[in-house]
Amino acid sequence: MTTSQHKSGYLWEEMTWVEIEEKLKSVDTAILPCGAIEQHGPHLPVDIDYFDANYLARKVAEACHEPKPFVLPTIPFGVSYHHEAFKGTLSVTNNALSAFVYDIGMGLAKNGIKKIILLNGHGDNAPTLNYAAQMINRDAGIFVCVETGETSDVDIYNLIDTPNDIHAGEIETSTTLAIRPEMVKMDKAVNETLNFGSKFLDFDNDRGVSWYVRTHKISDSGVMGDATKATAEKGKQMWEIMEKQLVKFVESIKSSSLDDLYQKKY
């Protein structure tokens, strides 16, 4: 079979080993997108976290200066046990995901990658990815970080009205309307805004504590937020913010030596 598809120049899976060896002479940074396959309410498909992580990683790499960072194939499955009461959810254990990411990270280090950005599209992967990042750093001595929206969430929350909008609500419905409107069933969108009675339990509070709950205990539809307030216009603004902030971050990492990142210059 032949194909006329143009190569991106940064997707790991598209390159031959010779091309990867040559590119490694000029860039030592790789983005590993991590997603999930899980319910996203009655109005969104189950691939949101996988699709968005994959989409964002490619858009960021496209916008970066040459030499662009490598982008690894997106890991589709994540830690989603809390959504298992809703059909369509396919979860892996924390141990399985951390071991998988660790093995990929160690493999990247053996190839010559010195800086790995774990681009996380699913919030509940974060503890597991942070654990894997620590173990890769411990054993390979390279820079590894986890980005779960830290570079842009503070700006995105300023665009919405809904508190605790963390899953299939105003934010994720808006971002999907912006790039895949045909996948959104707005006639089935619902408002399930969460109110826990304590600001320390709010998911979007900077002073909030980390806690865990199975989704069906707090939401009948699987939505946590208000999907009815979503618009494509908000989604476009959100993507612009995410891409802009992540490009800044990736460029700063890509252009820094490990010594600089470890602050030996001070």
DRENPA-3360 file (N, C-alpha, C; in nm, 2 decimals, always signed):
BEGIN
1 = MTTSQHKS = +0.08/-0.12/+0.00/+0.00/+0.00/+0.00/+0.09/+0.12/+0.00 ~ +0.05/+0.22/-0.08/+0.13/+0.35/-0.08/+0.04/+0.46/-0.03 ~ +0.11/+0.57/+0.01/+0.04/+0.68/+0.07/+0.11/+0.81/+0.03 ~ +0.04/+0.91/+0.00/+0.10/+1.04/-0.04/+0.10/+1.14/+0.08 ~ +0.06/+1.09/+0.20/+0.05/+1.17/+0.32/+0.19/+1.24/+0.35 ~ +0.18/+1.37/+0.38/+0.31/+1.44/+0.41/+0.35/+1.41/+0.55 ~ +0.47/+1.39/+0.57/+0.52/+1.36/+0.71/+0.53/+1.49/+0.78 ~ +0.50/+1.49/+0.91/+0.50/+1.61/+0.99/+0.64/+1.65/+1.03;
9 = GYLWEEMT = +0.73/+1.56/+1.04/+0.87/+1.59/+1.08/+0.89/+1.58/+1.23 ~ +0.78/+1.56/+1.31/+0.80/+1.55/+1.46/+0.73/+1.43/+1.52 ~ +0.64/+1.36/+1.44/+0.57/+1.24/+1.50/+0.67/+1.12/+1.50 ~ +0.70/+1.07/+1.61/+0.79/+0.96/+1.63/+0.76/+0.84/+1.54 ~ +0.63/+0.81/+1.53/+0.60/+0.69/+1.46/+0.61/+0.70/+1.31 ~ +0.62/+0.82/+1.26/+0.63/+0.84/+1.12/+0.77/+0.83/+1.06 ~ +0.87/+0.84/+1.15/+1.01/+0.84/+1.11/+1.08/+0.71/+1.11 ~ +1.18/+0.70/+1.02/+1.26/+0.58/+1.02/+1.36/+0.59/+1.14;
17 = WVEIEEKL = +1.43/+0.49/+1.17/+1.53/+0.50/+1.28/+1.65/+0.59/+1.24 ~ +1.68/+0.60/+1.11/+1.78/+0.69/+1.06/+1.74/+0.83/+1.08 ~ +1.61/+0.86/+1.05/+1.56/+1.00/+1.06/+1.55/+1.04/+1.21 ~ +1.52/+0.94/+1.30/+1.51/+0.97/+1.44/+1.66/+1.00/+1.49 ~ +1.75/+0.92/+1.45/+1.89/+0.94/+1.49/+1.94/+1.08/+1.45 ~ +1.91/+1.12/+1.33/+1.95/+1.25/+1.28/+1.88/+1.36/+1.36 ~ +1.75/+1.35/+1.38/+1.68/+1.45/+1.45/+1.73/+1.47/+1.60 ~ +1.77/+1.35/+1.66/+1.82/+1.36/+1.80/+1.94/+1.44/+1.81;
25 = KSVDTAIL = +2.01/+1.47/+1.70/+2.13/+1.55/+1.71/+2.10/+1.70/+1.74 ~ +1.97/+1.74/+1.71/+1.93/+1.88/+1.72/+1.82/+1.90/+1.83 ~ +1.75/+1.80/+1.87/+1.65/+1.81/+1.97/+1.65/+1.69/+2.07 ~ +1.63/+1.73/+2.20/+1.63/+1.62/+2.30/+1.51/+1.62/+2.38 ~ +1.40/+1.68/+2.33/+1.27/+1.70/+2.40/+1.16/+1.62/+2.33 ~ +1.08/+1.55/+2.41/+0.97/+1.47/+2.36/+0.84/+1.50/+2.44 ~ +0.73/+1.50/+2.37/+0.60/+1.52/+2.44/+0.53/+1.38/+2.43 ~ +0.49/+1.33/+2.54/+0.41/+1.20/+2.55/+0.27/+1.24/+2.59;
33 = PCGAIEQH = +0.17/+1.24/+2.50/+0.03/+1.27/+2.53/-0.03/+1.14/+2.60 ~ -0.11/+1.17/+2.71/-0.17/+1.06/+2.78/-0.32/+1.09/+2.79 ~ -0.41/+1.00/+2.75/-0.55/+1.03/+2.75/-0.63/+0.93/+2.84 ~ -0.75/+0.91/+2.80/-0.84/+0.81/+2.87/-0.96/+0.79/+2.77 ~ -1.02/+0.67/+2.79/-1.14/+0.63/+2.72/-1.24/+0.61/+2.83 ~ -1.33/+0.71/+2.85/-1.43/+0.71/+2.96/-1.55/+0.79/+2.92 ~ -1.66/+0.77/+3.00/-1.78/+0.84/+2.97/-1.76/+0.99/+2.99 ~ -1.83/+1.06/+2.90/-1.83/+1.21/+2.91/-1.97/+1.26/+2.90;
41 = GPHLPVDI = -2.06/+1.20/+2.98/-2.20/+1.24/+2.98/-2.27/+1.19/+2.86 ~ -2.40/+1.22/+2.85/-2.49/+1.17/+2.74/-2.47/+1.24/+2.61 ~ -2.38/+1.34/+2.61/-2.37/+1.43/+2.49/-2.24/+1.43/+2.42 ~ -2.13/+1.37/+2.49/-2.00/+1.37/+2.43/-1.95/+1.23/+2.41 ~ -1.86/+1.21/+2.31/-1.81/+1.07/+2.29/-1.71/+1.04/+2.41 ~ -1.67/+0.91/+2.42/-1.59/+0.86/+2.52/-1.44/+0.89/+2.50 ~ -1.41/+0.95/+2.38/-1.26/+0.96/+2.35/-1.21/+1.10/+2.38 ~ -1.29/+1.19/+2.45/-1.25/+1.33/+2.47/-1.11/+1.34/+2.52;
49 = DYFDANYL = -1.07/+1.28/+2.63/-0.94/+1.30/+2.69/-0.83/+1.25/+2.60 ~ -0.86/+1.14/+2.53/-0.76/+1.09/+2.43/-0.74/+1.18/+2.31 ~ -0.85/+1.22/+2.26/-0.85/+1.30/+2.14/-0.79/+1.44/+2.17 ~ -0.83/+1.50/+2.28/-0.78/+1.63/+2.31/-0.63/+1.63/+2.34 ~ -0.58/+1.53/+2.41/-0.44/+1.53/+2.44/-0.36/+1.51/+2.31 ~ -0.41/+1.42/+2.22/-0.34/+1.40/+2.09/-0.34/+1.52/+2.01 ~ -0.46/+1.59/+2.00/-0.48/+1.71/+1.92/-0.38/+1.82/+1.97 ~ -0.38/+1.84/+2.10/-0.31/+1.95/+2.16/-0.16/+1.93/+2.14;
57 = ARKVAEAC = -0.11/+1.81/+2.16/+0.03/+1.78/+2.14/+0.08/+1.81/+2.00 ~ +0.00/+1.78/+1.90/+0.04/+1.80/+1.76/+0.03/+1.95/+1.73 ~ -0.07/+2.02/+1.78/-0.08/+2.17/+1.76/+0.03/+2.24/+1.82 ~ +0.07/+2.20/+1.94/+0.18/+2.27/+2.01/+0.31/+2.24/+1.93 ~ +0.34/+2.12/+1.89/+0.46/+2.09/+1.81/+0.46/+2.17/+1.68 ~ +0.35/+2.17/+1.61/+0.34/+2.25/+1.49/+0.38/+2.40/+1.51 ~ +0.34/+2.45/+1.62/+0.36/+2.59/+1.65/+0.50/+2.62/+1.70 ~ +0.57/+2.52/+1.75/+0.70/+2.54/+1.80/+0.80/+2.58/+1.69;
65 = HEPKPFVL = +0.91/+2.65/+1.72/+1.02/+2.68/+1.63/+1.09/+2.55/+1.60 ~ +1.17/+2.55/+1.49/+1.26/+2.44/+1.46/+1.38/+2.44/+1.55 ~ +1.43/+2.33/+1.59/+1.38/+2.20/+1.57/+1.26/+2.17/+1.66 ~ +1.15/+2.12/+1.60/+1.03/+2.09/+1.68/+1.05/+1.97/+1.77 ~ +0.98/+1.97/+1.89/+1.00/+1.85/+1.98/+0.94/+1.73/+1.91 ~ +0.99/+1.61/+1.95/+0.92/+1.49/+1.91/+0.78/+1.48/+1.98 ~ +0.69/+1.42/+1.91/+0.56/+1.38/+1.97/+0.54/+1.23/+1.96 ~ +0.52/+1.17/+2.08/+0.50/+1.02/+2.08/+0.36/+0.99/+2.05;
73 = PTIPFGVS = +0.33/+0.86/+2.01/+0.19/+0.82/+2.00/+0.12/+0.83/+2.13 ~ +0.00/+0.88/+2.12/-0.08/+0.90/+2.25/-0.12/+0.77/+2.32 ~ -0.10/+0.77/+2.45/-0.15/+0.66/+2.53/-0.31/+0.67/+2.54 ~ -0.38/+0.58/+2.49/-0.53/+0.60/+2.49/-0.60/+0.58/+2.62 ~ -0.55/+0.49/+2.70/-0.62/+0.45/+2.82/-0.56/+0.51/+2.95 ~ -0.65/+0.54/+3.05/-0.60/+0.60/+3.17/-0.67/+0.54/+3.29 ~ -0.65/+0.60/+3.41/-0.71/+0.56/+3.53/-0.85/+0.62/+3.54 ~ -0.95/+0.53/+3.52/-1.09/+0.58/+3.51/-1.18/+0.50/+3.59;
81 = YHHEAFKG = -1.14/+0.43/+3.69/-1.22/+0.34/+3.76/-1.35/+0.41/+3.82 ~ -1.33/+0.54/+3.85/-1.44/+0.61/+3.91/-1.56/+0.64/+3.81 ~ -1.54/+0.61/+3.68/-1.64/+0.63/+3.58/-1.70/+0.49/+3.54 ~ -1.66/+0.38/+3.60/-1.70/+0.25/+3.55/-1.85/+0.22/+3.57 ~ -1.92/+0.30/+3.64/-2.07/+0.27/+3.65/-2.14/+0.31/+3.52 ~ -2.06/+0.39/+3.43/-2.12/+0.43/+3.30/-2.05/+0.35/+3.19 ~ -2.13/+0.29/+3.10/-2.08/+0.21/+3.00/-1.99/+0.29/+2.91 ~ -1.90/+0.22/+2.85/-1.80/+0.28/+2.76/-1.67/+0.31/+2.82;
89 = TLSVTNNA = -1.66/+0.31/+2.95/-1.54/+0.34/+3.02/-1.45/+0.22/+3.02 ~ -1.32/+0.24/+2.98/-1.22/+0.13/+2.99/-1.10/+0.18/+3.07 ~ -1.09/+0.13/+3.19/-0.99/+0.18/+3.28/-0.87/+0.08/+3.29 ~ -0.75/+0.14/+3.32/-0.64/+0.05/+3.35/-0.60/+0.09/+3.50 ~ -0.53/+0.00/+3.56/-0.49/+0.03/+3.70/-0.38/+0.13/+3.71 ~ -0.36/+0.19/+3.82/-0.25/+0.29/+3.85/-0.12/+0.22/+3.82 ~ -0.11/+0.09/+3.87/+0.02/+0.02/+3.85/+0.05/+0.00/+3.70 ~ -0.05/-0.04/+3.63/-0.03/-0.07/+3.49/+0.01/+0.06/+3.41;
97 = LSAFVYDI = -0.06/+0.17/+3.44/-0.03/+0.29/+3.36/+0.11/+0.34/+3.40 ~ +0.14/+0.34/+3.53/+0.27/+0.40/+3.58/+0.39/+0.31/+3.52 ~ +0.37/+0.18/+3.52/+0.47/+0.09/+3.47/+0.49/+0.11/+3.32 ~ +0.38/+0.13/+3.25/+0.39/+0.15/+3.10/+0.46/+0.28/+3.07 ~ +0.42/+0.39/+3.14/+0.48/+0.52/+3.11/+0.63/+0.51/+3.15 ~ +0.66/+0.45/+3.26/+0.80/+0.43/+3.31/+0.88/+0.36/+3.20 ~ +0.83/+0.25/+3.14/+0.91/+0.18/+3.04/+0.93/+0.27/+2.91 ~ +0.83/+0.34/+2.87/+0.84/+0.43/+2.76/+0.95/+0.54/+2.79;
105 = GMGLAKNG = +0.94/+0.60/+2.91/+1.03/+0.70/+2.95/+1.18/+0.65/+2.95 ~ +1.20/+0.53/+3.00/+1.33/+0.47/+3.01/+1.38/+0.44/+2.86 ~ +1.29/+0.40/+2.78/+1.32/+0.38/+2.64/+1.36/+0.51/+2.57 ~ +1.29/+0.61/+2.60/+1.32/+0.74/+2.54/+1.46/+0.79/+2.58 ~ +1.49/+0.77/+2.71/+1.62/+0.81/+2.77/+1.73/+0.73/+2.70 ~ +1.71/+0.60/+2.67/+1.81/+0.52/+2.61/+1.84/+0.57/+2.46 ~ +1.73/+0.63/+2.40/+1.75/+0.68/+2.27/+1.82/+0.81/+2.26 ~ +1.83/+0.88/+2.38/+1.90/+1.01/+2.39/+1.81/+1.12/+2.42;
113 = IKKIILLN = +1.68/+1.10/+2.45/+1.59/+1.21/+2.49/+1.63/+1.24/+2.64 ~ +1.64/+1.37/+2.66/+1.68/+1.42/+2.80/+1.57/+1.50/+2.87 ~ +1.46/+1.53/+2.79/+1.35/+1.60/+2.85/+1.22/+1.55/+2.80 ~ +1.14/+1.51/+2.90/+1.01/+1.45/+2.86/+0.89/+1.53/+2.92 ~ +0.80/+1.57/+2.84/+0.68/+1.64/+2.89/+0.56/+1.54/+2.88 ~ +0.51/+1.50/+2.99/+0.39/+1.41/+2.99/+0.27/+1.50/+2.98 ~ +0.21/+1.51/+2.87/+0.09/+1.60/+2.84/-0.03/+1.52/+2.88 ~ -0.09/+1.55/+2.99/-0.20/+1.47/+3.05/-0.34/+1.53/+3.01;
121 = GHGDNAPT = -0.42/+1.45/+2.94/-0.55/+1.50/+2.91/-0.66/+1.45/+3.00 ~ -0.62/+1.38/+3.11/-0.72/+1.33/+3.20/-0.67/+1.35/+3.35 ~ -0.74/+1.44/+3.42/-0.70/+1.48/+3.55/-0.66/+1.37/+3.64 ~ -0.74/+1.26/+3.64/-0.72/+1.15/+3.74/-0.60/+1.06/+3.70 ~ -0.54/+1.09/+3.59/-0.41/+1.02/+3.56/-0.29/+1.09/+3.64 ~ -0.32/+1.21/+3.69/-0.21/+1.29/+3.74/-0.12/+1.23/+3.85 ~ -0.19/+1.17/+3.95/-0.10/+1.11/+4.06/-0.02/+1.00/+4.00 ~ -0.07/+0.92/+3.91/+0.00/+0.81/+3.85/+0.12/+0.85/+3.76;
129 = LNYAAQMI = +0.09/+0.95/+3.68/+0.19/+1.01/+3.59/+0.30/+1.08/+3.67 ~ +0.27/+1.14/+3.78/+0.37/+1.20/+3.87/+0.46/+1.10/+3.93 ~ +0.40/+0.99/+3.97/+0.48/+0.88/+4.02/+0.58/+0.82/+3.92 ~ +0.52/+0.80/+3.80/+0.61/+0.75/+3.69/+0.72/+0.85/+3.65 ~ +0.69/+0.98/+3.66/+0.79/+1.08/+3.63/+0.90/+1.08/+3.73 ~ +0.86/+1.06/+3.85/+0.96/+1.05/+3.96/+1.06/+0.93/+3.94 ~ +1.00/+0.82/+3.90/+1.08/+0.70/+3.89/+1.17/+0.71/+3.76 ~ +1.12/+0.77/+3.66/+1.21/+0.79/+3.54/+1.32/+0.89/+3.57;
137 = NRDAGIFV = +1.29/+0.99/+3.64/+1.40/+1.09/+3.68/+1.50/+1.02/+3.77 ~ +1.45/+0.94/+3.87/+1.54/+0.87/+3.96/+1.63/+0.77/+3.88 ~ +1.58/+0.70/+3.79/+1.66/+0.59/+3.73/+1.73/+0.64/+3.60 ~ +1.68/+0.74/+3.53/+1.75/+0.78/+3.41/+1.82/+0.91/+3.42 ~ +1.79/+0.99/+3.53/+1.85/+1.12/+3.55/+1.82/+1.22/+3.45 ~ +1.70/+1.21/+3.39/+1.66/+1.31/+3.29/+1.54/+1.40/+3.35 ~ +1.51/+1.50/+3.28/+1.40/+1.59/+3.32/+1.27/+1.53/+3.27 ~ +1.18/+1.52/+3.37/+1.04/+1.47/+3.33/+0.94/+1.56/+3.41;
145 = CVETGETS = +0.84/+1.61/+3.34/+0.73/+1.68/+3.41/+0.60/+1.64/+3.36 ~ +0.50/+1.67/+3.44/+0.36/+1.64/+3.40/+0.28/+1.77/+3.39 ~ +0.21/+1.78/+3.28/+0.13/+1.90/+3.25/-0.01/+1.86/+3.24 ~ -0.10/+1.90/+3.34/-0.24/+1.86/+3.34/-0.32/+1.99/+3.33 ~ -0.27/+2.09/+3.26/-0.35/+2.21/+3.25/-0.29/+2.32/+3.34 ~ -0.18/+2.29/+3.41/-0.13/+2.39/+3.50/-0.09/+2.52/+3.43 ~ -0.05/+2.51/+3.30/+0.00/+2.63/+3.23/-0.12/+2.72/+3.18 ~ -0.24/+2.67/+3.19/-0.35/+2.75/+3.13/-0.48/+2.75/+3.21;
153 = DVDIYNLI = -0.50/+2.66/+3.31/-0.63/+2.65/+3.37/-0.67/+2.78/+3.44 ~ -0.58/+2.85/+3.50/-0.62/+2.97/+3.57/-0.68/+3.07/+3.47 ~ -0.64/+3.07/+3.35/-0.70/+3.16/+3.25/-0.83/+3.11/+3.19 ~ -0.84/+2.98/+3.18/-0.96/+2.92/+3.12/-1.07/+2.93/+3.22 ~ -1.05/+2.91/+3.35/-1.16/+2.93/+3.45/-1.21/+3.07/+3.45 ~ -1.14/+3.16/+3.40/-1.19/+3.30/+3.40/-1.29/+3.32/+3.28 ~ -1.29/+3.22/+3.19/-1.39/+3.23/+3.08/-1.52/+3.17/+3.10 ~ -1.54/+3.10/+3.22/-1.66/+3.03/+3.24/-1.73/+3.08/+3.37;
161 = DTPNDIHA = -1.86/+3.04/+3.38/-1.94/+3.08/+3.50/-1.96/+2.97/+3.60 ~ -1.93/+2.84/+3.55/-1.97/+2.73/+3.63/-1.86/+2.69/+3.73 ~ -1.89/+2.68/+3.86/-1.80/+2.63/+3.96/-1.78/+2.48/+3.95 ~ -1.67/+2.42/+3.98/-1.65/+2.28/+3.98/-1.67/+2.22/+3.84 ~ -1.64/+2.29/+3.74/-1.67/+2.24/+3.60/-1.55/+2.16/+3.56 ~ -1.55/+2.03/+3.59/-1.43/+1.95/+3.57/-1.44/+1.84/+3.48 ~ -1.57/+1.80/+3.44/-1.58/+1.69/+3.35/-1.71/+1.70/+3.27 ~ -1.69/+1.70/+3.13/-1.80/+1.70/+3.04/-1.89/+1.82/+3.05;
169 = GEIETSTT = -1.84/+1.93/+3.12/-1.93/+2.04/+3.14/-1.91/+2.16/+3.05 ~ -1.90/+2.28/+3.10/-1.89/+2.40/+3.01/-1.76/+2.40/+2.94 ~ -1.65/+2.36/+3.00/-1.52/+2.36/+2.94/-1.50/+2.26/+2.83 ~ -1.52/+2.13/+2.86/-1.49/+2.02/+2.77/-1.60/+2.02/+2.65 ~ -1.72/+2.06/+2.68/-1.82/+2.07/+2.58/-1.78/+2.19/+2.48 ~ -1.74/+2.30/+2.54/-1.70/+2.41/+2.45/-1.58/+2.37/+2.36 ~ -1.48/+2.31/+2.42/-1.36/+2.28/+2.34/-1.39/+2.18/+2.23 ~ -1.49/+2.09/+2.26/-1.53/+1.99/+2.15/-1.61/+2.06/+2.05;
177 = LAIRPEMV = -1.70/+2.15/+2.09/-1.78/+2.23/+1.99/-1.69/+2.31/+1.89 ~ -1.57/+2.35/+1.94/-1.48/+2.43/+1.86/-1.41/+2.35/+1.75 ~ -1.38/+2.23/+1.78/-1.30/+2.15/+1.68/-1.37/+2.03/+1.62 ~ -1.48/+1.98/+1.69/-1.55/+1.86/+1.64/-1.70/+1.88/+1.67 ~ -1.77/+1.98/+1.62/-1.91/+2.01/+1.66/-2.00/+1.89/+1.62 ~ -1.96/+1.81/+1.52/-2.04/+1.70/+1.48/-2.05/+1.59/+1.58 ~ -1.96/+1.60/+1.68/-1.95/+1.49/+1.79/-2.03/+1.53/+1.91 ~ -2.09/+1.65/+1.91/-2.16/+1.70/+2.03/-2.31/+1.69/+2.01;
185 = KMDKAVNE = -2.38/+1.63/+2.11/-2.53/+1.62/+2.11/-2.58/+1.72/+2.21 ~ -2.59/+1.85/+2.16/-2.63/+1.96/+2.26/-2.77/+1.94/+2.31 ~ -2.85/+1.87/+2.24/-2.99/+1.85/+2.28/-2.99/+1.75/+2.41 ~ -2.88/+1.68/+2.43/-2.87/+1.60/+2.55/-2.78/+1.65/+2.66 ~ -2.73/+1.78/+2.64/-2.64/+1.84/+2.73/-2.72/+1.88/+2.86 ~ -2.66/+1.86/+2.98/-2.73/+1.88/+3.10/-2.64/+1.97/+3.20 ~ -2.71/+2.02/+3.30/-2.64/+2.10/+3.40/-2.64/+2.01/+3.53 ~ -2.52/+1.97/+3.57/-2.51/+1.90/+3.70/-2.39/+1.97/+3.77;
193 = TLNFGSKF = -2.42/+2.10/+3.80/-2.32/+2.18/+3.88/-2.31/+2.12/+4.02 ~ -2.19/+2.10/+4.07/-2.16/+2.04/+4.20/-2.15/+2.15/+4.31 ~ -2.21/+2.11/+4.42/-2.19/+2.20/+4.54/-2.17/+2.11/+4.66 ~ -2.04/+2.11/+4.71/-2.01/+2.02/+4.82/-2.02/+2.08/+4.96 ~ -2.05/+2.21/+4.96/-2.07/+2.27/+5.09/-1.95/+2.31/+5.17 ~ -1.83/+2.29/+5.11/-1.70/+2.33/+5.16/-1.61/+2.37/+5.05 ~ -1.56/+2.48/+5.05/-1.47/+2.53/+4.95/-1.34/+2.44/+4.94 ~ -1.31/+2.38/+5.05/-1.19/+2.30/+5.05/-1.21/+2.17/+4.97;
201 = LDFDNDRG = -1.33/+2.13/+4.94/-1.36/+2.02/+4.86/-1.38/+2.05/+4.71 ~ -1.39/+2.18/+4.68/-1.41/+2.22/+4.54/-1.29/+2.18/+4.46 ~ -1.32/+2.12/+4.34/-1.22/+2.07/+4.25/-1.14/+2.19/+4.19 ~ -1.20/+2.30/+4.18/-1.13/+2.41/+4.11/-1.08/+2.52/+4.20 ~ -1.07/+2.49/+4.33/-1.02/+2.58/+4.43/-0.87/+2.56/+4.45 ~ -0.80/+2.67/+4.45/-0.65/+2.65/+4.47/-0.62/+2.60/+4.61 ~ -0.71/+2.62/+4.70/-0.69/+2.57/+4.84/-0.76/+2.44/+4.86 ~ -0.82/+2.38/+4.76/-0.89/+2.25/+4.77/-0.79/+2.14/+4.80;
209 = VSWYVRTH = -0.84/+2.04/+4.87/-0.76/+1.92/+4.90/-0.79/+1.82/+4.79 ~ -0.70/+1.72/+4.77/-0.72/+1.61/+4.68/-0.81/+1.51/+4.74 ~ -0.92/+1.47/+4.68/-1.00/+1.36/+4.73/-1.07/+1.29/+4.61 ~ -1.12/+1.17/+4.64/-1.16/+1.08/+4.53/-1.30/+1.03/+4.56 ~ -1.38/+1.01/+4.45/-1.51/+0.97/+4.46/-1.56/+0.90/+4.33 ~ -1.64/+0.80/+4.34/-1.69/+0.74/+4.21/-1.80/+0.84/+4.16 ~ -1.79/+0.86/+4.03/-1.87/+0.97/+3.97/-2.02/+0.95/+3.99 ~ -2.07/+0.83/+3.99/-2.22/+0.81/+4.00/-2.27/+0.85/+4.13;
217 = KISDSGVM = -2.18/+0.86/+4.23/-2.22/+0.91/+4.37/-2.26/+1.06/+4.37 ~ -2.21/+1.13/+4.27/-2.23/+1.28/+4.28/-2.29/+1.33/+4.15 ~ -2.31/+1.24/+4.05/-2.37/+1.29/+3.92/-2.45/+1.18/+3.86 ~ -2.58/+1.20/+3.82/-2.66/+1.10/+3.76/-2.62/+1.08/+3.61 ~ -2.58/+1.19/+3.55/-2.55/+1.18/+3.40/-2.40/+1.15/+3.37 ~ -2.32/+1.17/+3.47/-2.17/+1.16/+3.44/-2.11/+1.30/+3.42 ~ -2.19/+1.40/+3.40/-2.14/+1.54/+3.38/-2.11/+1.60/+3.52 ~ -2.00/+1.67/+3.53/-1.97/+1.75/+3.65/-1.94/+1.89/+3.60;
225 = GDATKATA = -2.05/+1.97/+3.60/-2.04/+2.10/+3.55/-2.17/+2.14/+3.48 ~ -2.16/+2.24/+3.39/-2.28/+2.28/+3.32/-2.26/+2.28/+3.17 ~ -2.29/+2.17/+3.10/-2.27/+2.16/+2.96/-2.36/+2.25/+2.88 ~ -2.47/+2.29/+2.94/-2.57/+2.38/+2.86/-2.51/+2.51/+2.83 ~ -2.41/+2.56/+2.90/-2.35/+2.69/+2.88/-2.24/+2.69/+2.78 ~ -2.21/+2.57/+2.72/-2.10/+2.56/+2.63/-2.12/+2.63/+2.50 ~ -2.02/+2.69/+2.44/-2.03/+2.75/+2.31/-1.90/+2.72/+2.23 ~ -1.91/+2.72/+2.10/-1.79/+2.70/+2.02/-1.69/+2.82/+2.04;
233 = EKGKQMWE = -1.75/+2.94/+2.05/-1.66/+3.06/+2.07/-1.58/+3.05/+2.19 ~ -1.64/+3.00/+2.30/-1.56/+2.99/+2.42/-1.45/+2.88/+2.40 ~ -1.49/+2.77/+2.33/-1.39/+2.67/+2.31/-1.27/+2.71/+2.23 ~ -1.30/+2.80/+2.13/-1.19/+2.85/+2.04/-1.09/+2.93/+2.13 ~ -1.15/+3.01/+2.22/-1.06/+3.09/+2.31/-0.98/+3.00/+2.40 ~ -1.04/+2.89/+2.45/-0.97/+2.80/+2.54/-0.86/+2.73/+2.46 ~ -0.88/+2.68/+2.34/-0.77/+2.62/+2.27/-0.66/+2.72/+2.24 ~ -0.69/+2.84/+2.21/-0.59/+2.94/+2.18/-0.50/+2.96/+2.30;
241 = IMEKQLVK = -0.57/+2.97/+2.42/-0.49/+2.99/+2.55/-0.40/+2.87/+2.57 ~ -0.46/+2.75/+2.56/-0.38/+2.63/+2.59/-0.26/+2.61/+2.50 ~ -0.29/+2.64/+2.37/-0.18/+2.62/+2.27/-0.07/+2.73/+2.30 ~ -0.11/+2.85/+2.32/-0.02/+2.96/+2.34/+0.07/+2.94/+2.46 ~ +0.01/+2.90/+2.57/+0.08/+2.88/+2.70/+0.17/+2.76/+2.69 ~ +0.12/+2.65/+2.63/+0.21/+2.53/+2.62/+0.32/+2.55/+2.52 ~ +0.30/+2.62/+2.42/+0.42/+2.65/+2.33/+0.52/+2.73/+2.40 ~ +0.48/+2.83/+2.48/+0.58/+2.90/+2.56/+0.66/+2.81/+2.65;
249 = FVESIKSS = +0.59/+2.72/+2.72/+0.65/+2.62/+2.81/+0.74/+2.53/+2.74 ~ +0.69/+2.47/+2.63/+0.78/+2.37/+2.56/+0.90/+2.44/+2.50 ~ +0.89/+2.56/+2.45/+1.00/+2.63/+2.40/+1.11/+2.65/+2.50 ~ +1.06/+2.69/+2.62/+1.15/+2.72/+2.73/+1.23/+2.59/+2.78 ~ +1.16/+2.48/+2.78/+1.22/+2.35/+2.81/+1.31/+2.31/+2.70 ~ +1.27/+2.32/+2.58/+1.35/+2.27/+2.47/+1.48/+2.34/+2.45 ~ +1.48/+2.47/+2.48/+1.60/+2.55/+2.46/+1.69/+2.56/+2.58 ~ +1.65/+2.49/+2.69/+1.73/+2.49/+2.81/+1.81/+2.36/+2.82;
257 = SLDDLYQK = +1.93/+2.37/+2.87/+2.01/+2.25/+2.90/+1.97/+2.19/+3.03 ~ +2.00/+2.06/+3.05/+1.97/+2.00/+3.18/+2.03/+2.08/+3.29 ~ +2.15/+2.13/+3.27/+2.22/+2.21/+3.38/+2.13/+2.33/+3.42 ~ +2.08/+2.40/+3.31/+2.00/+2.51/+3.34/+1.87/+2.47/+3.41 ~ +1.81/+2.36/+3.37/+1.69/+2.32/+3.43/+1.71/+2.28/+3.58 ~ +1.83/+2.23/+3.60/+1.86/+2.19/+3.74/+1.92/+2.31/+3.82 ~ +1.92/+2.42/+3.75/+1.96/+2.55/+3.82/+2.11/+2.55/+3.87 ~ +2.19/+2.47/+3.79/+2.33/+2.47/+3.83/+2.40/+2.61/+3.80;
265 = KY = +2.33/+2.69/+3.71/+2.38/+2.82/+3.68/+2.38/+2.92/+3.79 ~ +2.30/+2.89/+3.90/+2.29/+2.98/+4.01/+2.40/+2.96/+4.11;
% end
